[in-house]
Amino acid sequence: MNVKNKTPEAQRLHIVITGAANSGKSSLLNALTGQHTSVVSSTKGTTTDPVKKPMELHGTGPVIFVDTAGFGDNTELGALRTEKTLEAIRSADMIICVFSADTFYDETAGDTGSPTALSWLKLVNESGKKIIPVLSKCDLMTNSERAEYVQKIIRQVNTNPVFFSTVQNTEKCVSALLEKIAGCIPQEFLSPKTFTGNLCTENESVLLVMPQDIEAPKGRLILPQVQVLRELLDKKCLVSCCTADKVEETLSTLKQPPSLIITDSQAFKTVYAHKPVQSLLTSFSILMAAQKGDISKYREGAYAIANLKKTSRVLIAEACTHVPLEEDIGRVKIPALLKKLIPEIQIDFERGTDFPDLKPLQQGKNAAAPYDLIIHCGACIHNSSYVQDRQKRAALAGIPMTNYGLAIAFLTGILDDVAIPE
């Protein structure tokens, strides 16, 4: 594998390809990648779960294309495939909507409850993501059909579609699409936020506190530690590292107190007890949350812990999946802190891409959100679009949402003393 293809998925531009079944999505992905990445067949439903292909695009950088199941299958399995597609759209930085001559007007789709091409485009457009429409199988269209389709698409998304055909000028079509992609890259991807922001600068001393407990992988550091360490080295900071049980000894070896201490959130209490007054203190989880989401909203969510009651229900959401052990921060340590505060509190858990729709538990004037608080991990394996989508869904449901690090800081009484990057 090319070294460039080892860029973490969360740092890649996510380009999701969506459209009706048999509209040419998989053929388009194969043409873009120059490989048989997705199976192409005239049989509907060939693509089931999303197919991912990381690659490097000249002029754009590291991307990941995601080929999704086509809409239009009105079966129970089709509904599950559509949900997987909508899940992929939530993580998209950009969406390629594919339409074809033979699926643009599917009069039976609306009758069966399945979306038509234009209603699907409207639904996707409501996501607020960058959209590139593509008219595939354009060799099958008459000039009048092509003009009609273009005008209908422009009315929906205010942009001209790219034409694509596997039998006519394929290379020219791909070149036009790649040019369109390069021109639609979101600004936040072109100029991403750093992890440490304004918390440290060149030649300042930074201490990283990294517990190596039974949850830590053998022989390597976890992704947040690696990413933050690399950024500090690029900033030309003076970096020292230690485990939580060696904080006091490490501090004693430094000529001056570090400007910044970054710790694993679960070690907040220990590190805070030894922290020099002049040193800023934050955690890897907080840095991840600030880099990927709206940290001010997360902070507000942490203070909402004070409003929890005996009847409250809390959701702890962990983006990655692993077998929780006895020292697990999300499954064990945070619940223990919450139950120490309110023994009767109810705590639910979600892992990976599982996340509830957050609809009220009951309808009418007594309708109430299903949770009083959501506590989310740093989401190091997910991209910013996915994290921000979850924050947006929580906000629309009226549910405060915070992050592991900020929640632990509040529960240990040090939130006001924790540094937040800008």
C-alpha positions in Angstrom: 0.0 0.0 0.0 1.2 3.5 -0.8 2.2 5.4 2.3 -0.2 8.2 1.4 -3.1 5.7 1.6 -2.3 5.2 5.2 -3.7 8.6 6.1 -6.3 7.9 8.9 -9.9 7.7 7.6 -11.0 10.5 9.9 -8.6 12.9 8.2 -9.7 12.1 4.6 -12.2 14.0 2.5 -15.3 11.8 2.6 -17.1 11.7 -0.8 -20.3 9.7 -0.7 -21.8 8.4 -4.0 -25.5 8.0 -3.8 -28.5 7.5 -6.2 -31.1 5.1 -7.4 -30.4 1.4 -7.8 -28.8 0.7 -11.2 -28.1 4.4 -11.9 -24.4 3.8 -12.5 -22.9 4.6 -9.0 -20.6 1.6 -9.0 -19.5 2.1 -12.6 -18.7 5.7 -11.7 -16.6 4.7 -8.6 -14.7 2.1 -10.7 -13.9 4.8 -13.3 -12.8 7.3 -10.6 -10.5 4.8 -9.0 -9.3 3.0 -12.1 -10.1 -0.3 -10.4 -13.0 -2.7 -10.0 -13.7 -1.4 -6.6 -17.5 -2.1 -6.7 -19.3 -5.0 -8.3 -21.3 -3.8 -11.4 -24.4 -5.7 -12.3 -27.8 -5.1 -13.9 -29.4 -6.8 -10.9 -30.8 -4.3 -8.5 -29.3 -4.3 -5.0 -25.9 -5.5 -6.0 -24.3 -2.9 -3.6 -25.5 -3.6 -0.1 -23.3 -2.2 2.6 -21.3 0.9 1.7 -18.1 0.1 -0.1 -15.1 2.4 0.8 -12.1 3.1 -1.3 -9.3 5.4 0.0 -7.1 7.1 -2.5 -5.1 10.2 -3.3 -6.5 12.7 -5.7 -4.1 15.0 -7.4 -4.9 18.6 -6.4 -7.2 17.4 -3.7 -5.3 15.1 -1.4 -6.3 12.0 0.6 -10.0 11.1 0.1 -12.2 8.2 0.7 -15.0 7.4 -1.8 -18.0 5.6 -0.4 -20.3 3.7 -2.8 -23.7 3.2 -1.2 -26.7 1.0 -1.8 -29.2 2.5 -4.3 -32.6 3.7 -3.2 -35.8 2.4 -4.8 -36.0 -1.0 -3.1 -39.3 -1.0 -1.2 -38.6 -4.2 0.7 -37.6 -4.6 4.4 -34.0 -5.3 3.3 -34.1 -2.2 1.0 -35.2 0.0 4.0 -32.2 -1.3 5.9 -29.9 -0.5 3.0 -31.3 3.0 2.8 -30.6 3.5 6.4 -27.0 2.5 5.9 -26.9 5.0 3.0 -28.3 7.8 5.2 -25.7 6.9 7.8 -22.9 7.3 5.2 -24.3 10.7 4.2 -24.0 11.9 7.8 -20.2 11.5 7.5 -20.0 13.0 4.1 -18.0 16.1 3.4 -19.3 16.0 -0.2 -22.0 14.0 -1.9 -22.1 12.8 -5.5 -25.7 12.2 -6.5 -26.0 10.0 -9.6 -29.0 10.0 -12.0 -29.4 8.1 -15.2 -31.7 8.2 -18.2 -33.4 5.0 -17.1 -34.0 5.9 -13.4 -34.6 9.6 -13.6 -38.3 9.2 -14.0 -39.3 6.0 -12.1 -43.1 6.5 -11.9 -43.5 3.4 -9.8 -41.1 4.6 -7.1 -43.5 7.2 -5.7 -46.4 4.8 -5.8 -44.6 2.2 -3.6 -43.4 4.7 -1.1 -39.8 4.7 -2.4 -38.3 8.1 -3.3 -38.0 9.3 -6.8 -34.7 10.7 -8.1 -35.7 14.3 -7.5 -37.3 13.6 -4.1 -34.1 11.8 -3.1 -32.0 14.8 -4.3 -34.2 17.1 -2.2 -33.6 14.9 0.8 -29.9 14.8 0.3 -29.8 18.5 -0.2 -31.4 19.0 3.2 -28.3 17.6 4.7 -26.5 20.9 4.0 -23.5 19.1 2.4 -21.8 20.0 -0.8 -23.5 18.2 -3.7 -22.2 17.3 -7.1 -25.0 15.9 -9.4 -24.0 13.4 -12.1 -26.0 12.4 -15.1 -24.8 8.9 -16.0 -25.6 6.8 -19.1 -25.8 10.1 -20.9 -25.2 8.3 -24.2 -28.8 7.0 -23.8 -30.3 10.5 -23.5 -31.7 12.6 -26.3 -30.7 16.2 -26.4 -34.1 17.3 -25.2 -34.1 14.8 -22.3 -30.6 16.0 -21.3 -31.7 19.6 -21.3 -34.8 18.8 -19.3 -32.9 16.7 -16.7 -30.3 19.5 -16.3 -32.9 22.2 -15.6 -34.7 20.0 -13.0 -31.4 19.3 -11.2 -30.4 23.0 -11.3 -33.7 24.0 -9.7 -33.0 21.6 -6.8 -29.3 22.3 -6.1 -28.4 25.3 -8.2 -25.5 23.7 -10.0 -24.9 22.0 -13.3 -24.5 18.2 -13.4 -21.5 16.5 -14.7 -22.2 14.0 -17.6 -20.8 10.5 -17.4 -20.8 7.5 -19.7 -18.9 4.3 -19.7 -19.0 4.0 -23.5 -18.4 7.6 -24.6 -15.5 9.9 -23.5 -15.2 8.2 -20.1 -11.8 9.8 -19.4 -13.1 13.2 -20.2 -16.1 12.7 -18.0 -13.9 11.6 -15.1 -11.6 14.6 -15.6 -14.6 16.9 -15.5 -15.8 15.3 -12.3 -12.4 15.5 -10.6 -12.2 19.2 -11.5 -15.7 19.7 -9.9 -14.6 17.8 -6.8 -11.5 20.0 -6.4 -13.7 23.1 -6.7 -16.2 21.9 -4.0 -13.9 21.1 -1.2 -15.3 22.6 2.1 -13.2 25.4 3.5 -13.0 23.6 6.9 -11.2 20.7 5.1 -8.8 23.1 3.3 -7.9 24.8 6.5 -8.7 22.3 9.3 -8.5 23.3 12.9 -5.4 22.1 14.8 -5.7 20.0 18.0 -3.9 22.3 20.4 -4.9 25.6 18.8 -3.7 28.6 20.8 -2.6 26.5 23.9 1.0 26.3 22.9 3.6 27.7 20.5 7.1 27.0 19.3 9.7 26.4 22.1 7.1 26.1 24.8 7.3 23.0 27.0 4.5 20.5 26.8 4.0 17.4 29.1 2.0 14.5 27.8 0.6 12.2 30.5 -0.4 8.8 28.9 -1.6 6.0 31.2 -0.6 2.6 30.0 -3.3 0.6 31.7 -5.0 -2.6 30.5 -7.1 -0.6 28.1 -3.9 0.6 26.3 -2.9 -1.4 23.2 0.3 -3.3 23.6 3.4 -1.9 21.8 1.8 1.3 20.5 0.1 4.5 21.4 -3.6 5.2 20.7 -4.5 7.5 17.8 -5.2 10.7 19.8 -1.8 10.5 21.5 0.0 9.9 18.2 -1.8 12.8 16.4 -1.3 15.3 19.2 2.4 14.3 19.6 3.0 14.8 15.8 1.3 18.2 15.9 3.4 19.3 18.8 6.6 18.2 17.0 5.5 20.1 13.9 5.0 23.2 16.1 8.5 22.8 17.4 7.3 22.5 21.0 9.6 20.9 23.6 7.7 17.6 24.4 8.1 15.3 27.4 6.0 12.2 28.1 5.2 10.1 31.1 2.6 7.8 32.6 0.2 9.0 35.2 2.1 7.4 38.1 5.3 9.4 37.1 3.9 12.9 36.9 5.5 14.2 40.0 8.9 12.7 39.2 8.8 14.0 35.6 7.8 17.5 36.7 10.8 17.5 39.1 13.2 16.9 36.2 12.1 19.9 34.2 13.9 23.2 34.7 10.7 25.1 34.4 7.0 24.1 34.8 5.5 23.1 31.4 3.4 25.7 29.6 0.8 23.0 28.9 0.0 19.5 30.3 -2.1 17.2 28.2 -3.4 14.1 29.9 -5.7 11.2 29.4 -9.1 12.3 30.8 -9.2 9.5 33.3 -6.1 10.8 35.0 -7.4 14.3 35.4 -7.7 14.1 39.2 -4.2 12.7 39.7 -2.5 15.2 37.3 -4.4 18.2 38.6 -3.1 17.4 42.1 0.5 17.8 40.9 -0.1 20.5 38.3 2.0 23.7 38.7 -0.1 26.8 39.0 1.3 28.4 35.8 0.7 25.3 33.7 -2.4 24.9 31.5 -4.2 21.6 31.7 -6.3 19.8 29.2 -6.9 16.3 27.9 -6.6 14.4 24.6 -10.3 13.8 24.5 -11.0 17.5 24.8 -8.6 18.3 22.1 -10.3 15.8 19.8 -13.7 17.3 20.6 -12.5 20.8 19.9 -10.9 19.8 16.6 -13.9 17.9 15.3 -16.9 19.6 16.8 -18.3 22.7 18.5 -16.4 22.7 21.8 -18.5 25.6 23.2 -21.6 23.4 22.9 -19.8 20.5 24.5 -18.8 22.7 27.4 -22.4 23.8 27.9 -23.3 20.1 27.9 -20.8 19.4 30.7 -22.4 22.0 33.0 -25.8 20.4 32.3 -24.6 17.5 34.4 -25.6 19.7 37.4 -29.2 19.5 36.3 -29.4 15.7 36.3 -31.9 14.1 38.7 -32.8 10.7 40.0 -35.2 10.2 37.1 -32.6 11.3 34.5 -31.5 9.2 31.6 -28.0 9.5 30.2 -26.6 8.1 26.9 -22.8 7.3 26.7 -21.8 7.1 23.0 -18.5 5.5 22.0 -17.5 5.9 18.4 -15.2 2.9 18.2 -15.9 -0.7 19.0 -13.8 -2.8 21.4 -14.4 -5.3 24.1 -14.8 -3.2 27.3 -12.5 -4.2 30.2 -12.6 -3.5 33.9 -10.9 -0.1 33.5 -12.9 1.1 30.5 -13.5 4.8 30.6 -16.9 4.9 28.9 -18.4 1.7 30.3 -16.9 1.8 33.8 -15.3 5.0 35.0 -17.7 7.6 33.8 -20.8 5.6 34.9 -19.1 5.2 38.3 -18.7 9.0 38.6 -22.3 9.6 37.6 -23.7 7.1 40.0 -21.5 8.5 42.8 -23.3 11.8 42.1 -26.8 10.3 41.5 -27.0 6.5 42.4 -30.5 6.1 40.8 -29.5 7.6 37.4 -30.2 5.5 34.3 -27.3 5.0 31.8 -27.6 3.6 28.3 -24.7 2.8 25.9 -24.2 2.9 22.2 -21.0 1.9 20.3 -19.7 2.3 16.8 -22.1 3.8 14.2 -25.1 2.9 16.4 -26.9 6.1 17.5 -30.6 6.6 18.4 -32.8 8.8 16.4 -33.5 10.9 19.5 -37.2 11.1 18.9 -39.4 12.0 22.0 -40.5 9.0 24.1 -44.1 10.1 23.8 -46.1 12.5 21.6 -48.2 15.5 22.4 -47.8 18.3 24.9 -46.0 16.0 27.3 -43.4 14.9 24.7 -40.0 14.6 26.2 -36.6 13.8 24.7 -35.4 10.3 25.3 -32.2 11.5 27.2 -31.4 14.3 29.5 -27.7 14.2 28.5 -25.4 12.6 25.9 -21.7 12.0 26.8 -19.7 11.3 23.7 -16.1 10.1 23.3 -13.4 12.0 21.5 -14.5 10.3 18.2 -10.9 10.0 17.0 -11.9 7.5 14.3 -14.6 9.7 12.8 -14.4 12.8 10.7 -15.6 16.3 11.7 -18.7 16.0 9.5 -19.9 12.9 11.3 -19.3 14.4 14.8 -21.0 17.7 13.9 -24.0 15.7 12.5 -24.4 14.0 15.9 -24.1 17.4 17.7 -26.7 18.8 15.4 -29.1 15.9 15.9 -28.8 16.3 19.7 -29.4 20.0 19.5 -32.5 19.6 17.4 -33.8 17.2 20.0 -33.1 19.6 22.8 -30.6 17.3 24.4 -27.3 18.7 25.9 -24.3 16.8 24.6 -20.8 16.8 26.1 -17.6 14.9 25.8 -15.7 12.3 27.9 -13.0 14.8 29.0 -15.3 17.7 29.8 -17.7 15.4 31.7 -14.9 14.0 33.8 -13.5 17.4 34.4 -17.0 18.5 35.7 -17.5 15.4 37.8 -14.1 15.8 39.5 -14.7 19.6 40.1 -12.0 21.0 37.8 -13.9 22.0 34.7 -13.4 25.8 35.3 -9.6 25.2 35.4 -9.4 23.1 32.2 -7.9 24.8 29.1 -10.0 24.8 25.9 -8.3 25.4 22.6 -9.5 28.2 20.3 
